[in-house]
C-alpha cells in the first residue's frame, strides 16, 4: 500500500509526496476523483433552487483551472492561441443561458 501525503501551506500552495512512486495516470485519477468528490459534496449542500447555477459555476471554475494547468505545463502546445479561456467561458455561458431559456419556454 502506498502512502500519499497532501499538504496545503498558508499561501494555498499544495505539495504532494508519496512513499512509493505513482504512475502519472494513477495520479490523474486520484486528483480528479478528489475534485469530483469535493464538487459533489458542495452540490449536496446547495438549495434545490440554486443547484443549476452553482453546478454551472463549479463547471466553469474547473474548466478554467484545467485549461490554465495545460497552459502552464505546455504553452507551446496551445492548439488555438487566439482563443482565450475568457472567450470560451463567455461562449459557454451564452450557450447555457440559451438552453435554460429554451427549457423554461418548453417545459
N, CA, C and O atoms as CSV, one atom per row, in Angstrom:
chain,resi,resn,atom,element,x,y,z
A,1,UNK,N,N,0.847,-1.186,0.000
A,1,UNK,CA,C,0.000,0.000,0.000
A,1,UNK,C,C,0.889,1.244,0.000
A,1,UNK,O,O,1.880,1.315,0.726
A,2,UNK,N,N,0.523,2.201,-0.809
A,2,UNK,CA,C,1.282,3.435,-0.913
A,2,UNK,C,C,0.708,4.487,0.022
A,2,UNK,O,O,-0.503,4.544,0.233
A,3,UNK,N,N,1.555,5.299,0.566
A,3,UNK,CA,C,1.125,6.377,1.442
A,3,UNK,C,C,1.264,7.695,0.685
A,3,UNK,O,O,2.323,8.005,0.139
A,4,UNK,N,N,0.177,8.463,0.662
A,4,UNK,CA,C,0.174,9.745,-0.032
A,4,UNK,C,C,-0.093,10.832,1.003
A,4,UNK,O,O,-1.043,10.744,1.781
A,5,UNK,N,N,0.750,11.850,1.003
A,5,UNK,CA,C,0.569,12.983,1.909
A,5,UNK,C,C,0.340,14.239,1.086
A,5,UNK,O,O,1.110,14.559,0.180
A,6,UNK,N,N,-0.722,14.936,1.415
A,6,UNK,CA,C,-1.036,16.194,0.753
A,6,UNK,C,C,-1.003,17.282,1.815
A,6,UNK,O,O,-1.666,17.178,2.846
A,7,UNK,N,N,-0.220,18.330,1.551
A,7,UNK,CA,C,-0.104,19.436,2.496
A,7,UNK,C,C,-0.453,20.734,1.789
A,7,UNK,O,O,-0.065,20.963,0.644
A,8,UNK,N,N,-1.183,21.569,2.485
A,8,UNK,CA,C,-1.555,22.888,1.986
A,8,UNK,C,C,-0.933,23.916,2.914
A,8,UNK,O,O,-1.216,23.924,4.111
A,9,UNK,N,N,-0.084,24.788,2.369
A,9,UNK,CA,C,0.547,25.787,3.228
A,9,UNK,C,C,-0.335,27.036,3.328
A,9,UNK,O,O,-1.405,27.097,2.724
A,10,UNK,N,N,0.118,28.016,4.083
A,10,UNK,CA,C,-0.689,29.216,4.312
A,10,UNK,C,C,-0.771,30.126,3.085
A,10,UNK,O,O,-1.469,31.140,3.118
A,11,UNK,N,N,-0.069,29.779,2.005
A,11,UNK,CA,C,-0.168,30.516,0.741
A,11,UNK,C,C,-1.042,29.752,-0.260
A,11,UNK,O,O,-1.054,30.060,-1.452
A,12,UNK,N,N,-1.771,28.754,0.242
A,12,UNK,CA,C,-2.620,27.897,-0.596
A,12,UNK,C,C,-1.830,27.148,-1.665
A,12,UNK,O,O,-2.342,26.885,-2.753
A,13,UNK,N,N,-0.599,26.811,-1.355
A,13,UNK,CA,C,0.216,26.005,-2.254
A,13,UNK,C,C,0.179,24.564,-1.754
A,13,UNK,O,O,0.358,24.292,-0.566
A,14,UNK,N,N,-0.052,23.671,-2.671
A,14,UNK,CA,C,-0.215,22.261,-2.356
A,14,UNK,C,C,1.061,21.505,-2.659
A,14,UNK,O,O,1.673,21.701,-3.708
A,15,UNK,N,N,1.463,20.638,-1.740
A,15,UNK,CA,C,2.558,19.716,-2.012
A,15,UNK,C,C,2.044,18.301,-1.802
A,15,UNK,O,O,1.225,18.045,-0.919
A,16,UNK,N,N,2.526,17.412,-2.609
A,16,UNK,CA,C,2.091,16.035,-2.533
A,16,UNK,C,C,3.323,15.153,-2.552
A,16,UNK,O,O,4.176,15.276,-3.430
A,17,UNK,N,N,3.407,14.266,-1.579
A,17,UNK,CA,C,4.520,13.327,-1.532
A,17,UNK,C,C,3.961,11.913,-1.398
A,17,UNK,O,O,2.888,11.702,-0.834
A,18,UNK,N,N,4.701,10.967,-1.921
A,18,UNK,CA,C,4.287,9.570,-1.846
A,18,UNK,C,C,5.435,8.725,-1.323
A,18,UNK,O,O,6.607,9.036,-1.534
A,19,UNK,N,N,5.076,7.658,-0.639
A,19,UNK,CA,C,6.077,6.735,-0.123
A,19,UNK,C,C,6.757,6.001,-1.278
A,19,UNK,O,O,7.975,5.821,-1.284
A,20,UNK,N,N,5.956,5.584,-2.251
A,20,UNK,CA,C,6.455,4.891,-3.442
A,20,UNK,C,C,6.051,5.691,-4.675
A,20,UNK,O,O,5.067,6.429,-4.632
A,21,UNK,N,N,6.783,5.560,-5.759
A,21,UNK,CA,C,6.409,6.279,-6.978
A,21,UNK,C,C,4.990,5.915,-7.438
A,21,UNK,O,O,4.525,4.791,-7.251
A,22,UNK,N,N,4.325,6.892,-8.040
A,22,UNK,CA,C,2.973,6.687,-8.575
A,22,UNK,C,C,3.000,6.987,-10.070
A,22,UNK,O,O,3.604,7.968,-10.503
A,23,UNK,N,N,2.343,6.135,-10.856
A,23,UNK,CA,C,2.224,6.380,-12.289
A,23,UNK,C,C,1.419,7.653,-12.507
A,23,UNK,O,O,0.498,7.956,-11.748
A,24,UNK,N,N,1.770,8.387,-13.540
A,24,UNK,CA,C,1.098,9.647,-13.827
A,24,UNK,C,C,-0.414,9.464,-13.997
A,24,UNK,O,O,-1.197,10.266,-13.487
A,25,UNK,N,N,-0.823,8.415,-14.707
A,25,UNK,CA,C,-2.246,8.164,-14.928
A,25,UNK,C,C,-2.981,7.930,-13.609
A,25,UNK,O,O,-4.115,8.378,-13.438
A,26,UNK,N,N,-2.328,7.223,-12.674
A,26,UNK,CA,C,-2.941,6.991,-11.368
A,26,UNK,C,C,-3.085,8.297,-10.597
A,26,UNK,O,O,-4.092,8.522,-9.926
A,27,UNK,N,N,-2.072,9.159,-10.696
A,27,UNK,CA,C,-2.150,10.444,-10.006
A,27,UNK,C,C,-3.275,11.298,-10.578
A,27,UNK,O,O,-3.984,11.978,-9.836
A,28,UNK,N,N,-3.438,11.262,-11.897
A,28,UNK,CA,C,-4.554,11.998,-12.502
A,28,UNK,C,C,-5.890,11.490,-11.961
A,28,UNK,O,O,-6.768,12.279,-11.613
A,29,UNK,N,N,-6.029,10.193,-11.895
A,29,UNK,CA,C,-7.285,9.624,-11.395
A,29,UNK,C,C,-7.520,10.008,-9.940
A,29,UNK,O,O,-8.643,10.348,-9.568
A,30,UNK,N,N,-6.489,9.960,-9.120
A,30,UNK,CA,C,-6.613,10.311,-7.702
A,30,UNK,C,C,-7.062,11.757,-7.546
A,30,UNK,O,O,-8.007,12.048,-6.812
A,31,UNK,N,N,-6.375,12.664,-8.244
A,31,UNK,CA,C,-6.712,14.085,-8.089
A,31,UNK,C,C,-8.085,14.400,-8.671
A,31,UNK,O,O,-8.835,15.188,-8.094
A,32,UNK,N,N,-8.420,13.794,-9.803
A,32,UNK,CA,C,-9.736,14.052,-10.385
A,32,UNK,C,C,-10.856,13.473,-9.525
A,32,UNK,O,O,-11.924,14.075,-9.415
A,33,UNK,N,N,-10.626,12.332,-8.927
A,33,UNK,CA,C,-11.619,11.754,-8.025
A,33,UNK,C,C,-11.831,12.656,-6.817
A,33,UNK,O,O,-12.961,12.849,-6.369
A,34,UNK,N,N,-10.743,13.205,-6.293
A,34,UNK,CA,C,-10.847,14.118,-5.150
A,34,UNK,C,C,-11.618,15.383,-5.532
A,34,UNK,O,O,-12.473,15.838,-4.772
A,35,UNK,N,N,-11.324,15.953,-6.701
A,35,UNK,CA,C,-12.037,17.146,-7.155
A,35,UNK,C,C,-13.523,16.859,-7.368
A,35,UNK,O,O,-14.378,17.640,-6.953
A,36,UNK,N,N,-13.816,15.755,-8.006
A,36,UNK,CA,C,-15.203,15.387,-8.252
A,36,UNK,C,C,-15.947,15.170,-6.935
A,36,UNK,O,O,-17.082,15.618,-6.776
A,37,UNK,N,N,-15.311,14.490,-6.008
A,37,UNK,CA,C,-15.938,14.265,-4.704
A,37,UNK,C,C,-16.219,15.567,-3.982
A,37,UNK,O,O,-17.280,15.728,-3.380
A,38,UNK,N,N,-15.276,16.500,-4.038
A,38,UNK,CA,C,-15.463,17.801,-3.385
A,38,UNK,C,C,-16.593,18.585,-4.053
A,38,UNK,O,O,-17.424,19.181,-3.368
A,39,UNK,N,N,-16.625,18.586,-5.380
A,39,UNK,CA,C,-17.696,19.291,-6.094
A,39,UNK,C,C,-19.064,18.695,-5.754
A,39,UNK,O,O,-20.024,19.434,-5.536
A,40,UNK,N,N,-19.154,17.375,-5.709
A,40,UNK,CA,C,-20.425,16.730,-5.371
A,40,UNK,C,C,-20.843,17.010,-3.934
A,40,UNK,O,O,-22.035,17.130,-3.650
A,41,UNK,N,N,-19.880,17.117,-3.029
A,41,UNK,CA,C,-20.186,17.472,-1.639
A,41,UNK,C,C,-20.762,18.881,-1.568
A,41,UNK,O,O,-21.722,19.134,-0.840
A,42,UNK,N,N,-20.171,19.787,-2.325
A,42,UNK,CA,C,-20.697,21.159,-2.369
A,42,UNK,C,C,-22.138,21.143,-2.863
A,42,UNK,O,O,-23.004,21.796,-2.281
A,43,UNK,N,N,-22.393,20.402,-3.932
A,43,UNK,CA,C,-23.747,20.373,-4.506
A,43,UNK,C,C,-24.773,19.775,-3.551
A,43,UNK,O,O,-25.942,20.162,-3.584
A,44,UNK,N,N,-24.360,18.847,-2.709
A,44,UNK,CA,C,-25.288,18.243,-1.742
A,44,UNK,C,C,-25.775,19.267,-0.721
A,44,UNK,O,O,-26.836,19.090,-0.122
A,45,UNK,N,N,-25.007,20.337,-0.520
A,45,UNK,CA,C,-25.347,21.340,0.483
A,45,UNK,C,C,-25.962,22.603,-0.118
A,45,UNK,O,O,-26.075,23.622,0.563
A,46,UNK,N,N,-26.355,22.541,-1.375
A,46,UNK,CA,C,-26.921,23.692,-2.062
A,46,UNK,C,C,-28.439,23.540,-2.135
A,46,UNK,O,O,-28.931,22.454,-2.443
A,47,UNK,N,N,-29.185,24.602,-1.858
A,47,UNK,CA,C,-30.644,24.522,-2.011
A,47,UNK,C,C,-31.024,24.188,-3.454
A,47,UNK,O,O,-30.336,24.592,-4.391
A,48,UNK,N,N,-32.103,23.463,-3.624
A,48,UNK,CA,C,-32.532,22.995,-4.945
A,48,UNK,C,C,-32.644,24.126,-5.959
A,48,UNK,O,O,-32.273,23.957,-7.121
A,49,UNK,N,N,-33.150,25.273,-5.531
A,49,UNK,CA,C,-33.357,26.380,-6.476
A,49,UNK,C,C,-32.041,26.988,-6.980
A,49,UNK,O,O,-32.032,27.667,-8.007
A,50,UNK,N,N,-30.940,26.752,-6.274
A,50,UNK,CA,C,-29.641,27.290,-6.689
A,50,UNK,C,C,-28.743,26.223,-7.312
A,50,UNK,O,O,-27.632,26.521,-7.749
A,51,UNK,N,N,-29.222,24.988,-7.351
A,51,UNK,CA,C,-28.394,23.863,-7.776
A,51,UNK,C,C,-27.821,24.043,-9.191
A,51,UNK,O,O,-26.622,23.862,-9.400
A,52,UNK,N,N,-28.658,24.390,-10.140
A,52,UNK,CA,C,-28.197,24.527,-11.522
A,52,UNK,C,C,-27.156,25.635,-11.649
A,52,UNK,O,O,-26.158,25.484,-12.353
A,53,UNK,N,N,-27.394,26.728,-10.974
A,53,UNK,CA,C,-26.463,27.862,-11.035
A,53,UNK,C,C,-25.114,27.514,-10.417
A,53,UNK,O,O,-24.067,27.810,-10.992
A,54,UNK,N,N,-25.142,26.888,-9.249
A,54,UNK,CA,C,-23.904,26.523,-8.564
A,54,UNK,C,C,-23.149,25.460,-9.362
A,54,UNK,O,O,-21.925,25.516,-9.485
A,55,UNK,N,N,-23.889,24.498,-9.899
A,55,UNK,CA,C,-23.245,23.450,-10.710
A,55,UNK,C,C,-22.566,24.063,-11.932
A,55,UNK,O,O,-21.445,23.683,-12.271
A,56,UNK,N,N,-23.222,24.994,-12.586
A,56,UNK,CA,C,-22.631,25.681,-13.728
A,56,UNK,C,C,-21.393,26.466,-13.340
A,56,UNK,O,O,-20.408,26.500,-14.078
A,57,UNK,N,N,-21.448,27.094,-12.182
A,57,UNK,CA,C,-20.302,27.861,-11.698
A,57,UNK,C,C,-19.113,26.947,-11.392
A,57,UNK,O,O,-17.976,27.267,-11.741
A,58,UNK,N,N,-19.374,25.824,-10.748
A,58,UNK,CA,C,-18.303,24.863,-10.467
A,58,UNK,C,C,-17.713,24.323,-11.766
A,58,UNK,O,O,-16.498,24.163,-11.883
A,59,UNK,N,N,-18.564,24.049,-12.725
A,59,UNK,CA,C,-18.104,23.562,-14.031
A,59,UNK,C,C,-17.163,24.575,-14.665
A,59,UNK,O,O,-16.083,24.222,-15.140
A,60,UNK,N,N,-17.580,25.839,-14.669
A,60,UNK,CA,C,-16.746,26.896,-15.255
A,60,UNK,C,C,-15.405,27.016,-14.539
A,60,UNK,O,O,-14.364,27.160,-15.180
A,61,UNK,N,N,-15.435,26.957,-13.217
A,61,UNK,CA,C,-14.192,27.068,-12.441
A,61,UNK,C,C,-13.244,25.908,-12.743
A,61,UNK,O,O,-12.041,26.110,-12.909
A,62,UNK,N,N,-13.796,24.689,-12.813
A,62,UNK,CA,C,-12.947,23.534,-13.127
A,62,UNK,C,C,-12.403,23.637,-14.547
A,62,UNK,O,O,-11.233,23.340,-14.790
A,63,UNK,N,N,-13.239,24.052,-15.472
A,63,UNK,CA,C,-12.822,24.183,-16.859
A,63,UNK,C,C,-11.669,25.187,-16.975
A,63,UNK,O,O,-10.680,24.923,-17.658
A,64,UNK,N,N,-11.797,26.320,-16.315
A,64,UNK,CA,C,-10.733,27.316,-16.348
A,64,UNK,C,C,-9.456,26.791,-15.688
A,64,UNK,O,O,-8.357,27.002,-16.199
A,65,UNK,N,N,-9.604,26.119,-14.569
A,65,UNK,CA,C,-8.433,25.596,-13.861
A,65,UNK,C,C,-7.693,24.552,-14.706
A,65,UNK,O,O,-6.463,24.566,-14.772
A,66,UNK,N,N,-8.433,23.656,-15.346
A,66,UNK,CA,C,-7.796,22.642,-16.180
A,66,UNK,C,C,-7.099,23.287,-17.368
A,66,UNK,O,O,-5.998,22.884,-17.743
A,67,UNK,N,N,-7.739,24.286,-17.956
A,67,UNK,CA,C,-7.124,24.989,-19.088
A,67,UNK,C,C,-5.848,25.702,-18.667
A,67,UNK,O,O,-4.843,25.654,-19.378
A,68,UNK,N,N,-5.883,26.365,-17.509
A,68,UNK,CA,C,-4.688,27.061,-17.011
A,68,UNK,C,C,-3.559,26.076,-16.731
A,68,UNK,O,O,-2.397,26.362,-17.016
A,69,UNK,N,N,-3.896,24.929,-16.178
A,69,UNK,CA,C,-2.877,23.919,-15.898
A,69,UNK,C,C,-2.163,23.517,-17.185
A,69,UNK,O,O,-0.936,23.429,-17.221
A,70,UNK,N,N,-2.932,23.276,-18.230
A,70,UNK,CA,C,-2.322,22.903,-19.510
A,70,UNK,C,C,-1.511,24.053,-20.098
A,70,UNK,O,O,-0.463,23.828,-20.701
A,71,UNK,N,N,-1.988,25.274,-19.926
A,71,UNK,CA,C,-1.236,26.434,-20.423
A,71,UNK,C,C,0.110,26.562,-19.713
A,71,UNK,O,O,1.123,26.855,-20.349
A,72,UNK,N,N,0.123,26.343,-18.399
A,72,UNK,CA,C,1.375,26.419,-17.643
A,72,UNK,C,C,2.308,25.270,-18.005
A,72,UNK,O,O,3.519,25.455,-18.126
A,73,UNK,N,N,1.738,24.092,-18.174
A,73,UNK,CA,C,2.533,22.901,-18.443
A,73,UNK,C,C,3.201,22.957,-19.815
A,73,UNK,O,O,4.398,22.703,-19.945
A,74,UNK,N,N,2.415,23.290,-20.831
A,74,UNK,CA,C,2.956,23.253,-22.198
A,74,UNK,C,C,2.349,24.369,-23.048
A,74,UNK,O,O,1.523,24.107,-23.923
A,75,UNK,N,N,2.750,25.588,-22.795
A,75,UNK,CA,C,2.166,26.702,-23.566
A,75,UNK,C,C,2.426,26.589,-25.068
A,75,UNK,O,O,1.658,27.105,-25.879
A,76,UNK,N,N,3.507,25.915,-25.425
A,76,UNK,CA,C,3.831,25.779,-26.843
A,76,UNK,C,C,2.879,24.826,-27.566
A,76,UNK,O,O,2.865,24.787,-28.796
A,77,UNK,N,N,2.093,24.066,-26.827
A,77,UNK,CA,C,1.156,23.120,-27.433
A,77,UNK,C,C,-0.250,23.691,-27.574
A,77,UNK,O,O,-1.179,22.973,-27.942
A,78,UNK,N,N,-0.404,24.947,-27.291
A,78,UNK,CA,C,-1.724,25.582,-27.402
A,78,UNK,C,C,-2.256,25.381,-28.817
A,78,UNK,O,O,-1.627,25.786,-29.794
A,79,UNK,N,N,-3.420,24.751,-28.911
A,79,UNK,CA,C,-3.975,24.445,-30.218
A,79,UNK,C,C,-4.607,25.660,-30.894
A,79,UNK,O,O,-4.575,25.796,-32.117
A,80,UNK,N,N,-5.169,26.520,-30.092
A,80,UNK,CA,C,-5.834,27.704,-30.639
A,80,UNK,C,C,-5.353,28.935,-29.877
A,80,UNK,O,O,-6.054,29.417,-28.987
A,81,UNK,N,N,-4.181,29.445,-30.208
A,81,UNK,CA,C,-3.595,30.540,-29.429
A,81,UNK,C,C,-4.450,31.802,-29.388
A,81,UNK,O,O,-4.349,32.572,-28.434
A,82,UNK,N,N,-5.284,32.032,-30.391
A,82,UNK,CA,C,-6.121,33.226,-30.396
A,82,UNK,C,C,-7.399,33.074,-29.601
A,82,UNK,O,O,-8.131,34.046,-29.414
A,83,UNK,N,N,-7.678,31.871,-29.130
A,83,UNK,CA,C,-8.915,31.601,-28.395
A,83,UNK,C,C,-8.602,31.544,-26.910
A,83,UNK,O,O,-7.993,30.585,-26.435
A,84,UNK,N,N,-9.012,32.559,-26.184
A,84,UNK,CA,C,-8.675,32.647,-24.768
A,84,UNK,C,C,-9.671,31.882,-23.904
A,84,UNK,O,O,-10.783,31.578,-24.336
A,85,UNK,N,N,-9.261,31.583,-22.698
A,85,UNK,CA,C,-10.148,30.915,-21.739
A,85,UNK,C,C,-11.377,31.782,-21.473
A,85,UNK,O,O,-12.482,31.261,-21.318
A,86,UNK,N,N,-11.191,33.099,-21.420
A,86,UNK,CA,C,-12.314,34.008,-21.176
A,86,UNK,C,C,-13.318,33.947,-22.328
A,86,UNK,O,O,-14.527,33.943,-22.096
A,87,UNK,N,N,-12.829,33.900,-23.551
A,87,UNK,CA,C,-13.718,33.817,-24.711
A,87,UNK,C,C,-14.516,32.517,-24.687
A,87,UNK,O,O,-15.707,32.500,-24.996
A,88,UNK,N,N,-13.851,31.445,-24.321
A,88,UNK,CA,C,-14.533,30.149,-24.229
A,88,UNK,C,C,-15.601,30.192,-23.149
A,88,UNK,O,O,-16.721,29.727,-23.362
A,89,UNK,N,N,-15.259,30.748,-21.990
A,89,UNK,CA,C,-16.210,30.851,-20.880
A,89,UNK,C,C,-17.426,31.684,-21.277
A,89,UNK,O,O,-18.560,31.309,-20.979
A,90,UNK,N,N,-17.198,32.798,-21.939
A,90,UNK,CA,C,-18.306,33.652,-22.361
A,90,UNK,C,C,-19.230,32.915,-23.324
A,90,UNK,O,O,-20.453,33.010,-23.212
A,91,UNK,N,N,-18.656,32.190,-24.258
A,91,UNK,CA,C,-19.467,31.427,-25.210
A,91,UNK,C,C,-20.219,30.304,-24.496
A,91,UNK,O,O,-21.389,30.063,-24.793
A,92,UNK,N,N,-19.571,29.621,-23.569
A,92,UNK,CA,C,-20.243,28.565,-22.806
A,92,UNK,C,C,-21.416,29.134,-22.030
A,92,UNK,O,O,-22.496,28.542,-22.008
A,93,UNK,N,N,-21.211,30.286,-21.388
A,93,UNK,CA,C,-22.294,30.918,-20.632
A,93,UNK,C,C,-23.451,31.299,-21.545
A,93,UNK,O,O,-24.616,31.157,-21.173
A,94,UNK,N,N,-23.130,31.779,-22.734
A,94,UNK,CA,C,-24.159,32.124,-23.712
A,94,UNK,C,C,-24.976,30.886,-24.086
A,94,UNK,O,O,-26.203,30.944,-24.157
A,95,UNK,N,N,-24.293,29.777,-24.321
A,95,UNK,CA,C,-24.987,28.535,-24.681
A,95,UNK,C,C,-25.826,28.006,-23.520
A,95,UNK,O,O,-26.931,27.507,-23.730
A,96,UNK,N,N,-25.309,28.114,-22.306
A,96,UNK,CA,C,-26.052,27.663,-21.123
A,96,UNK,C,C,-27.313,28.493,-20.946
A,96,UNK,O,O,-28.386,27.949,-20.688
A,97,UNK,N,N,-27.188,29.807,-21.081
A,97,UNK,CA,C,-28.349,30.694,-20.941
A,97,UNK,C,C,-29.392,30.409,-22.015
A,97,UNK,O,O,-30.590,30.421,-21.734
A,98,UNK,N,N,-28.948,30.155,-23.238
A,98,UNK,CA,C,-29.870,29.842,-24.325
A,98,UNK,C,C,-30.613,28.536,-24.034
A,98,UNK,O,O,-31.830,28.466,-24.206
A,99,UNK,N,N,-29.891,27.506,-23.596
A,99,UNK,CA,C,-30.521,26.224,-23.275
A,99,UNK,C,C,-31.502,26.361,-22.117
A,99,UNK,O,O,-32.568,25.746,-22.122
A,100,UNK,N,N,-31.139,27.165,-21.130
A,100,UNK,CA,C,-32.013,27.386,-19.977
A,100,UNK,C,C,-33.291,28.097,-20.419
A,100,UNK,O,O,-34.384,27.726,-19.991
A,101,UNK,N,N,-33.162,29.106,-21.264
A,101,UNK,CA,C,-34.317,29.846,-21.764
A,101,UNK,C,C,-35.241,28.920,-22.563
A,101,UNK,O,O,-36.464,29.006,-22.457
A,102,UNK,N,N,-34.643,28.040,-23.356
A,102,UNK,CA,C,-35.435,27.097,-24.143
A,102,UNK,C,C,-36.188,26.118,-23.248
A,102,UNK,O,O,-37.339,25.781,-23.525
A,103,UNK,N,N,-35.548,25.665,-22.186
A,103,UNK,CA,C,-36.226,24.739,-21.253
A,103,UNK,C,C,-37.359,25.427,-20.518
A,103,UNK,O,O,-38.395,24.816,-20.254
A,104,UNK,N,N,-37.169,26.695,-20.188
A,104,UNK,CA,C,-38.234,27.438,-19.497
A,104,UNK,C,C,-39.438,27.636,-20.399
A,104,UNK,O,O,-40.577,27.586,-19.936
A,105,UNK,N,N,-39.193,27.861,-21.697
A,105,UNK,CA,C,-40.302,28.106,-22.617
A,105,UNK,C,C,-40.953,26.806,-23.099
A,105,UNK,O,O,-42.082,26.827,-23.590
A,106,UNK,N,N,-40.254,25.681,-22.964
A,106,UNK,CA,C,-40.783,24.368,-23.367
A,106,UNK,C,C,-40.670,23.377,-22.218
A,106,UNK,O,O,-39.828,22.479,-22.247
A,107,UNK,N,N,-41.529,23.539,-21.194
A,107,UNK,CA,C,-41.385,22.646,-20.020
A,107,UNK,C,C,-41.692,21.217,-20.292
A,107,UNK,O,O,-41.606,20.384,-19.390
